[in-house]
Amino acid sequence: MLIKQVFNNNVVLVDDDLKKREYILIGKGLGFQKKKGMKVDIDRVEKKFISDDASVKKRLIALAEEVDPDIFDATSEMIGRIEKELGQDLYKYIYLSLTDHIAFAIKRNKEGILVRNSFLHEIKRIYKNEFAAAMLALEYLNERFNVDLNEDEAGFIAIHIVNSYYQGNSDKYDEDIKVLKIMKDILNIIRYYYKIDYDEDDLDYDRLVTHVRFFAKRVLLMKRLVDNNDDLLELVKIKYDRAYRCVEKINDYIMNNYSYEIGNDEKLYLILHIDRVTRKY
């Protein structure tokens, strides 16, 4: 393959005569001291994009022109570390989204602008492995660029990682974000109702978060549990009256925002989980 255009030290456009196609290649040092007509070092290629995908080509060219080549290199290194930590390859288009994100994150940090991640709490609980990998990657970025990117930023990177699992399926990504929002709102309803701060190391809290996560998915899919415990719910409502009243507030929120009425079995499980977490306070 011969180089047709060098965008920066790490991104080049090439002609593949055998396949009669253009490709955009990304790899550390691919474009370093290279010119049009020179052969590309195939061993350095990390990701390959078909050039006739107009939107991808346009975005890559824009990034190559606007983003410091050092950030391209660092993002490539960071993704490699994340893949090693997680033990799996990430969808190649994460190179585009994450390079763009990291460039702005570093710029904001150097300007003293701090962006809070409103879903950080939920991300840390649901995507533990991705968050841990993102934190390790941030250590590398902070040292390389002399910045102080914190766990809020790790949360954003974790979502990029999760999104890459869906291989560009934006519907799945949107569903995950909606689940996070429902979870955050329900956990806040409980927290404000009882006026407590959660103990994140508590096993019962972990169980509550897991249950609320699957409940949120059922809400979005409009699926309900089959009610088999109506009599038991009546007993539990009396015994755990405060937790029951909290669940009714959750039901109001779900009805008003998602037109979904919580069934009796779902109420029963929520009451029991909420009571186990809050009885310690």
C-alpha positions as CSV (number, residue, x, y, z in Angstrom):
1,M,0.0,0.0,0.0
2,L,1.3,3.4,-1.0
3,I,0.7,6.6,1.0
4,K,-1.6,9.1,-0.7
5,Q,-1.7,11.7,2.1
6,V,-0.1,12.2,5.5
7,F,-2.5,13.8,8.0
8,N,-0.1,13.6,11.0
9,N,2.5,11.3,12.5
10,N,-0.1,8.7,13.2
11,V,-2.8,9.0,10.5
12,V,-2.3,8.4,6.8
13,L,-4.5,7.9,3.7
14,V,-3.3,5.0,1.5
15,D,-4.1,3.4,-1.9
16,D,-4.5,-0.4,-1.9
17,D,-3.9,-1.3,-5.6
18,L,-4.9,-4.9,-5.1
19,K,-8.3,-4.1,-3.6
20,K,-8.7,-0.9,-5.6
21,R,-9.6,1.0,-2.5
22,E,-8.5,3.8,-0.3
23,Y,-8.0,3.3,3.5
24,I,-7.3,5.6,6.4
25,L,-4.8,4.0,8.7
26,I,-4.0,4.8,12.3
27,G,-0.8,3.6,14.0
28,K,2.0,5.1,16.1
29,G,4.5,6.7,13.8
30,L,2.8,5.7,10.6
31,G,3.2,9.1,9.0
32,F,6.5,10.1,10.7
33,Q,8.8,11.5,8.0
34,K,6.6,10.0,5.3
35,K,5.6,11.5,2.0
36,K,3.1,10.8,-0.8
37,G,4.1,7.7,-2.8
38,M,6.1,6.1,0.0
39,K,5.2,2.6,1.2
40,V,3.4,2.3,4.5
41,D,4.9,0.2,7.3
42,I,2.2,-2.4,7.7
43,D,3.6,-3.6,11.1
44,R,2.7,-0.2,12.6
45,V,-1.0,-0.3,11.5
46,E,-3.3,-0.5,14.5
47,K,-6.7,0.3,12.9
48,K,-7.9,0.5,9.3
49,F,-10.9,2.5,8.1
50,I,-12.4,2.3,4.6
51,S,-12.0,5.7,3.1
52,D,-15.3,5.6,1.1
53,D,-17.2,5.9,4.4
54,A,-17.6,9.6,3.8
55,S,-18.7,10.5,7.4
56,V,-15.8,8.6,9.0
57,K,-13.3,10.0,6.5
58,K,-14.5,13.6,7.2
59,R,-14.3,13.1,10.9
60,L,-10.9,11.5,10.8
61,I,-9.5,14.3,8.6
62,A,-11.0,16.9,10.9
63,L,-9.5,15.3,14.0
64,A,-6.1,14.9,12.3
65,E,-6.1,18.6,11.4
66,E,-7.4,19.9,14.8
67,V,-5.9,17.5,17.4
68,D,-2.3,17.5,18.5
69,P,-0.6,14.3,17.1
70,D,0.6,13.6,20.6
71,I,-3.0,13.1,21.7
72,F,-3.6,10.7,18.8
73,D,-0.6,8.7,19.9
74,A,-1.6,8.9,23.6
75,T,-5.2,7.8,22.8
76,S,-3.9,4.8,20.8
77,E,-1.6,3.8,23.7
78,M,-4.4,4.3,26.2
79,I,-6.8,2.1,24.2
80,G,-4.2,-0.6,24.0
81,R,-3.8,-0.5,27.8
82,I,-7.6,-0.7,28.3
83,E,-7.9,-3.6,25.9
84,K,-5.1,-5.4,27.8
85,E,-6.8,-4.7,31.1
86,L,-10.2,-5.9,30.0
87,G,-8.8,-8.8,27.9
88,Q,-10.7,-7.9,24.8
89,D,-10.5,-5.8,21.6
90,L,-12.7,-2.6,21.4
91,Y,-14.6,-1.6,18.4
92,K,-12.3,0.4,16.1
93,Y,-14.5,3.5,16.0
94,I,-13.6,4.2,19.7
95,Y,-10.4,5.7,18.2
96,L,-12.5,8.5,16.8
97,S,-14.8,9.3,19.7
98,L,-12.1,8.8,22.4
99,T,-9.5,10.9,20.6
100,D,-12.0,13.7,20.3
101,H,-13.1,13.4,23.9
102,I,-9.5,13.2,25.3
103,A,-8.5,16.3,23.4
104,F,-11.3,18.4,24.9
105,A,-10.8,16.8,28.4
106,I,-7.2,17.8,28.4
107,K,-8.0,21.3,27.1
108,R,-10.7,21.8,29.7
109,N,-8.4,20.6,32.5
110,K,-5.6,23.0,31.6
111,E,-8.1,25.8,31.5
112,G,-9.3,24.9,35.0
113,I,-12.8,23.8,33.8
114,L,-14.2,20.9,35.8
115,V,-17.1,18.9,34.3
116,R,-19.0,16.7,36.7
117,N,-20.3,13.3,35.6
118,S,-23.9,13.1,36.8
119,F,-23.9,9.3,36.4
120,L,-20.6,8.6,38.1
121,H,-22.1,6.8,41.1
122,E,-24.1,4.5,38.9
123,I,-21.3,3.9,36.4
124,K,-18.9,2.9,39.2
125,R,-21.4,0.3,40.4
126,I,-22.6,-1.1,37.0
127,Y,-19.4,-1.0,34.9
128,K,-16.8,-1.8,37.6
129,N,-14.3,-3.4,35.2
130,E,-14.6,-0.6,32.6
131,F,-14.3,2.1,35.2
132,A,-11.2,0.4,36.7
133,A,-9.6,0.2,33.3
134,A,-10.4,3.8,32.6
135,M,-8.8,4.9,35.9
136,L,-5.6,3.1,35.0
137,A,-5.7,4.8,31.6
138,L,-6.1,8.2,33.2
139,E,-3.0,7.7,35.3
140,Y,-1.1,7.4,32.0
141,L,-2.7,10.5,30.5
142,N,-2.2,12.6,33.7
143,E,1.5,11.7,33.8
144,R,2.0,12.2,30.0
145,F,0.3,15.6,29.7
146,N,0.8,16.9,33.3
147,V,-2.9,17.2,33.9
148,D,-5.2,16.1,36.7
149,L,-8.1,14.2,35.1
150,N,-10.2,12.7,37.9
151,E,-12.8,9.9,38.3
152,D,-15.5,12.0,36.7
153,E,-13.5,11.7,33.5
154,A,-12.9,8.0,34.1
155,G,-16.7,7.6,34.2
156,F,-17.0,9.3,30.7
157,I,-14.3,7.0,29.3
158,A,-16.0,4.0,30.8
159,I,-19.1,4.9,28.9
160,H,-17.1,5.2,25.7
161,I,-15.8,1.7,26.4
162,V,-19.3,0.3,26.9
163,N,-20.5,2.0,23.8
164,S,-17.7,0.3,21.8
165,Y,-19.2,-3.1,22.8
166,Y,-22.3,-2.2,20.8
167,Q,-20.2,-1.7,17.6
168,G,-21.8,1.6,16.7
169,N,-25.4,0.5,17.7
170,S,-26.5,3.9,19.1
171,D,-29.9,2.5,20.2
172,K,-28.2,0.2,22.7
173,Y,-26.0,3.0,24.0
174,D,-29.1,5.3,24.4
175,E,-30.8,2.5,26.3
176,D,-27.9,2.2,28.7
177,I,-28.0,6.0,29.4
178,K,-31.7,5.8,30.0
179,V,-31.2,2.9,32.4
180,L,-28.6,5.0,34.3
181,K,-31.0,7.9,34.6
182,I,-33.8,5.8,36.0
183,M,-31.4,4.2,38.4
184,K,-30.0,7.5,39.6
185,D,-33.5,9.0,40.1
186,I,-34.8,6.0,42.0
187,L,-31.7,5.8,44.3
188,N,-32.1,9.6,44.9
189,I,-35.8,9.2,45.8
190,I,-34.8,6.6,48.4
191,R,-31.8,8.7,49.7
192,Y,-33.9,11.9,50.1
193,Y,-36.9,10.1,51.5
194,Y,-34.7,8.5,54.3
195,K,-32.3,11.5,54.5
196,I,-29.3,9.1,54.3
197,D,-26.0,8.8,52.5
198,Y,-25.4,5.3,51.1
199,D,-22.6,3.0,52.3
200,E,-21.2,2.0,49.0
201,D,-19.3,-0.9,50.5
202,D,-22.5,-2.4,51.9
203,L,-23.5,-5.7,50.3
204,D,-27.2,-4.9,50.8
205,Y,-26.7,-1.6,48.9
206,D,-25.0,-3.5,46.1
207,R,-28.0,-5.8,45.9
208,L,-30.4,-2.9,45.8
209,V,-28.4,-1.3,42.9
210,T,-28.4,-4.6,41.0
211,H,-32.2,-5.0,41.4
212,V,-32.9,-1.4,40.5
213,R,-30.8,-1.8,37.3
214,F,-32.9,-4.7,36.1
215,F,-36.1,-3.0,37.1
216,A,-35.1,0.0,35.1
217,K,-34.6,-2.2,32.0
218,R,-38.0,-3.7,32.5
219,V,-39.5,-0.2,32.7
220,L,-37.9,0.8,29.4
221,L,-39.0,-2.5,27.7
222,M,-42.5,-2.2,29.3
223,K,-42.1,-5.7,30.8
224,R,-43.7,-6.6,34.1
225,L,-43.1,-9.4,36.6
226,V,-46.0,-11.8,37.0
227,D,-47.7,-11.1,40.3
228,N,-47.8,-14.1,42.5
229,N,-47.4,-12.6,45.9
230,D,-50.4,-10.3,46.5
231,D,-51.1,-11.7,50.0
232,L,-47.5,-11.4,51.0
233,L,-47.4,-7.8,49.8
234,E,-50.3,-6.9,52.1
235,L,-48.3,-8.3,55.1
236,V,-45.1,-6.6,54.1
237,K,-46.8,-3.3,53.6
238,I,-47.8,-3.3,57.2
239,K,-44.5,-4.6,58.6
240,Y,-42.4,-2.2,56.5
241,D,-44.7,0.7,56.2
242,R,-42.0,3.3,55.7
243,A,-40.4,1.4,52.9
244,Y,-43.8,0.8,51.3
245,R,-44.5,4.6,51.3
246,C,-41.1,5.1,49.7
247,V,-41.9,2.6,47.0
248,E,-45.2,4.5,46.3
249,K,-43.2,7.6,45.6
250,I,-41.0,5.6,43.2
251,N,-44.2,4.4,41.6
252,D,-45.5,8.0,41.1
253,Y,-42.2,8.9,39.5
254,I,-42.2,5.9,37.1
255,M,-45.9,6.5,36.2
256,N,-45.4,10.2,35.6
257,N,-42.3,9.8,33.5
258,Y,-42.6,6.4,31.8
259,S,-46.4,5.6,32.0
260,Y,-45.5,2.3,33.7
261,E,-47.2,1.1,36.8
262,I,-45.2,-1.0,39.2
263,G,-46.7,-4.4,39.8
264,N,-47.3,-6.0,43.2
265,D,-44.4,-8.4,43.0
266,E,-42.0,-5.6,41.9
267,K,-43.2,-3.5,44.9
268,L,-42.6,-6.4,47.2
269,Y,-39.0,-6.8,46.1
270,L,-38.3,-3.1,46.2
271,I,-39.7,-2.8,49.7
272,L,-37.5,-5.7,51.0
273,H,-34.4,-4.3,49.3
274,I,-35.0,-0.8,50.6
275,D,-35.7,-2.0,54.1
276,R,-32.5,-4.0,54.2
277,V,-30.4,-1.0,53.1
278,T,-32.1,1.6,55.3
279,R,-32.7,-0.2,58.5
280,K,-29.1,0.4,59.4
281,Y,-29.7,4.1,59.7
